[in-house]
Amino acid sequence: MAELKYLSGFGNEFATEDPRCPGALPEGQNNPQVCPYGLYAEQLSGSAFTCPRTTNKRSWLYRIRPSVCHKPFAAMQHEALMDKWDDVAPDPNQLRWLPFTIPKAADGKVDFVMGLHTVCGAGDTRARSGIAIHVYTCNYSMTDKCFYNSDGDFLIVPQQGKILVTTEFGKMMVEPNEICVVQQGMRFGVDVFGETRGYVLEVYGVHFELPDLGPIGANGLANPRDFLVPVAWYEDRSVPGGYAVINKYQGKLFSSQQNFSPFNVVAWHGNYTPYKYNLDNFMVVNCVAFDHADPSIFTVLTAKSARPGVAVADFVIFPPRWGVADHTFRPPYYHRNCMSEFMGLIKGHYEAKEEGFLPGGATLHSIMTPHGPDVDCFEKNSTAVLKPERVAEGTMAFMFESSFSMAVTQWALQKCQRLDKSYYTCWEGLQTHFNPNWKPKSK
């Protein structure tokens, strides 16, 4: 496969056309009476028409046939993908999952869509407010099939196996330690290259954006230039046997048939696009004197709520970095939070829990449920000699943090059979170190 090309920047106004059809983009207008090459003009809107210019999202696609050409949608079954949060009783316990099982090819072909499993979530797709967290485990590429989400945006985090994401806008190769975002309504297919696993953060009603930097200044964290957008690519392919277009709508899946590939966009322009990002490009900000900064300094992308400073969801990473803080317990502190914290591990060993929290697994610490370092981490770091050291070398952990109080699905609690019921024991050995006769050292 030829090396893929990309456009650079976050939220830019892009314009691109497949080099096989030079001049495919109309000049001076969006919707001419007759488009170049006899193409159809189609707008994809990611915001209300009347949104302020700074938040207005739309792209114009110039395609061989419009996406309206399909048979009626019919409901399809998918037992593990859901948005009904009242089917299981609430559970405030600390939860940890062992690596989610990837189906073996010998046991049947499972593609990205059929390999989606909802772990937890909150809110209402119809009210356009809420989130869902899924994992995907698959072994087979989507064939004559595409998917789009009418409910919200997908932030996809590969953990094992690279994925080739073909969209109406072009192609993206996304490897572990990279992420991609496919926004609401964008059709895409996923090719895999063996046993594949990853995580998905879905947000309803809002889009991801770069966090404000405040006193940090103009530079740092995820820089806009490092986000990559696919260039236009099309296939003019008839599919007499039927091409399935799968739509996630109000939490359910629906399938329709058409006789051509939906990836027939010859040119496009606009600011509503899919994109990818390499986590190695994150410019870490950290403590250089004492104490422990909040994990918000590691935010890559945020989906804001209507309340200033409160996110529907943040995507936060814990990348390799230097630890230099003096007189400080350096790992994450013990904590109770008004946010829900779902963590996953792409590779390596997470510093606060080196045993039990494994790549391809996950934890969920719900609102106001206490959590923090296990016994070994606390004891080791309470007596460690504090010198500059590399933290999280060879590791990439991440967190989906949300202001929503999330319900956990039946699949995640029971059917997946990966819930670690002994998780709570990692704190049982914490002993009292209280000494009522302690006296401060004289200065």
Salt bridges, closest charged atoms under 4 A:
GLU13 OE2 - ARG58 NH1 3.30
ASP18 OD2 - ARG20 NH2 2.67
GLU42 OE2 - ARG63 NH1 2.96
ASP111 OD2 - LYS145 NZ 2.71
ASP124 OD1 - ARG126 NE 3.47
ASP144 OD1 - ARG237 NH1 2.96
ASP151 OD2 - LYS248 NZ 2.79
ASP153 OD2 - HIS207 ND1 2.81
GLU168 OE2 - ARG63 NH1 2.77
GLU178 OE2 - LYS276 NZ 3.23
GLU195 OE2 - LYS104 NZ 3.14
GLU202 OE1 - HIS134 NE2 2.81
GLU202 OE2 - LYS248 NZ 2.71
GLU209 OE1 - LYS304 NZ 3.44
ASP212 OD2 - LYS304 NZ 3.09
GLU235 OE2 - ARG237 NH2 3.54
GLU341 OE2 - HIS335 NE2 3.88
GLU341 OE1 - HIS371 NE2 3.02
GLU351 OE2 - ARG321 NH2 2.85
GLU354 OE2 - LYS380 NZ 3.87
GLU379 OE2 - HIS433 NE2 3.23
GLU389 OE2 - ARG330 NH1 3.33
GLU393 OE1 - ARG390 NE 2.61
ASP420 OD2 - ARG96 NH2 2.95
